[in-house]
């Protein structure tokens, strides 16, 4: 089938020419399903992007990137040198700490201060708890 270059989606698929209709009848082919299959199924970017962003979990990734940015600017540089957020899940912020000494220091003396500062910036709904883990 020859596709009509003047095809306009709002008007539907192009009509078969007399020659195409005759050939379709002679061959015993119903060309209507093929023409319907060629209809333009393009969607606007505005209709597609929300699903793409949801699939890629962009909102979550943006939140995580923002947490890292605030973490590095808000906290004592000595802490940020040894501890970095690795992710967030169900209100728990996971933080990797590079040594047992710093893990003990942060958990014993700095956990409450860090949690309060982050909750002040992001709210208690986003960051309800912090889990510090060795590794990094």
C-alpha positions as CSV (number, residue, x, y, z in Angstrom):
1,X,0.0,0.0,0.0
2,X,1.2,3.5,-0.8
3,X,0.9,5.9,2.1
4,X,-0.6,9.2,1.1
5,X,2.0,12.0,1.9
6,X,-0.9,14.3,2.6
7,X,-2.2,12.2,5.5
8,X,-3.6,14.3,8.2
9,X,-4.3,12.5,11.5
10,X,-7.4,14.4,12.4
11,X,-9.0,13.3,9.1
12,X,-8.1,9.6,9.5
13,X,-6.2,7.3,7.2
14,X,-6.1,8.1,3.5
15,X,-8.6,6.6,1.2
16,X,-7.5,3.9,-1.2
17,X,-7.1,4.9,-4.8
18,X,-9.2,3.2,-7.4
19,X,-6.2,1.2,-8.4
20,X,-5.5,0.1,-4.9
21,X,-9.1,-0.9,-4.3
22,X,-9.1,-2.9,-7.6
23,X,-5.9,-4.7,-6.6
24,X,-7.2,-5.4,-3.1
25,X,-10.4,-6.9,-4.5
26,X,-8.5,-8.9,-7.2
27,X,-6.1,-10.3,-4.5
28,X,-8.9,-11.0,-2.1
29,X,-7.5,-8.8,0.6
30,X,-9.4,-6.6,2.9
31,X,-7.1,-3.6,3.1
32,X,-9.1,-1.8,5.8
33,X,-7.3,-3.4,8.8
34,X,-3.9,-2.5,7.3
35,X,-4.9,1.1,6.8
36,X,-6.2,1.3,10.3
37,X,-2.9,-0.2,11.5
38,X,-1.1,2.7,9.8
39,X,-3.0,5.4,11.6
40,X,-0.8,7.8,13.3
41,X,-0.6,6.8,17.0
42,X,1.8,9.6,18.0
43,X,1.1,11.1,21.4
44,X,2.2,14.5,22.6
45,X,5.2,14.9,24.8
46,X,3.0,16.2,27.6
47,X,0.9,13.0,27.5
48,X,4.0,10.7,27.6
49,X,6.4,12.4,30.0
50,X,4.5,11.8,33.3
51,X,4.6,8.1,32.8
52,X,8.2,8.2,31.7
53,X,9.2,10.2,34.8
54,X,7.2,7.8,37.0
55,X,8.9,4.8,35.4
56,X,12.4,6.3,35.9
57,X,11.4,7.4,39.5
58,X,12.7,10.9,38.7
59,X,10.8,12.5,41.6
60,X,12.5,10.2,44.1
61,X,15.9,10.7,42.5
62,X,15.5,14.5,42.6
63,X,14.6,14.2,46.3
64,X,17.7,12.1,47.0
65,X,19.9,14.6,45.1
66,X,18.4,17.5,47.1
67,X,19.0,15.6,50.4
68,X,22.7,15.1,49.5
69,X,23.1,18.7,48.5
70,X,21.5,19.9,51.8
71,X,23.5,17.3,53.7
72,X,26.8,18.7,52.3
73,X,25.8,22.3,52.9
74,X,24.0,22.1,56.3
75,X,26.2,19.8,58.3
76,X,29.7,20.0,59.8
77,X,32.3,19.3,57.1
78,X,34.0,16.8,59.4
79,X,30.8,14.7,59.4
80,X,30.1,15.0,55.6
81,X,33.7,13.9,54.9
82,X,33.0,10.6,56.7
83,X,29.3,10.1,56.2
84,X,27.1,10.4,53.1
85,X,23.5,9.6,52.4
86,X,23.0,6.6,50.1
87,X,19.2,6.5,49.8
88,X,15.8,7.0,51.4
89,X,13.0,4.5,51.8
90,X,9.7,4.8,53.7
91,X,10.9,7.8,55.7
92,X,14.3,6.2,56.6
93,X,17.4,8.0,55.3
94,X,20.3,5.6,54.9
95,X,23.8,7.0,55.5
96,X,27.1,5.2,54.9
97,X,29.9,6.0,57.3
98,X,33.5,5.2,56.5
99,X,34.8,4.1,59.9
100,X,33.7,2.6,63.2
101,X,35.1,5.6,65.0
102,X,32.9,8.0,63.0
103,X,29.9,5.7,63.2
104,X,30.1,5.7,67.0
105,X,30.7,9.5,67.1
106,X,27.7,10.2,64.9
107,X,25.3,7.7,66.5
108,X,26.2,8.7,70.0
109,X,26.5,12.4,69.8
110,X,25.3,13.8,66.5
111,X,22.3,11.7,65.4
112,X,19.6,13.9,67.0
113,X,21.2,17.1,65.7
114,X,21.4,15.8,62.2
115,X,17.9,14.4,62.2
116,X,16.5,17.7,63.6
117,X,18.3,19.8,60.9
118,X,17.1,17.5,58.1
119,X,13.6,17.4,59.3
120,X,13.6,21.2,59.6
121,X,14.5,21.3,55.9
122,X,12.4,18.4,54.5
123,X,9.8,17.7,57.1
124,X,9.2,14.7,59.3
125,X,7.1,12.9,56.7
126,X,10.1,12.6,54.2
127,X,12.8,11.9,56.8
128,X,11.4,10.2,59.9
129,X,14.5,8.2,60.9
130,X,18.2,7.9,60.0
131,X,20.0,4.6,59.7
132,X,23.8,4.9,59.9
133,X,25.7,1.9,58.4
134,X,29.4,1.1,58.1
135,X,30.6,1.2,54.5
136,X,31.5,3.8,52.1
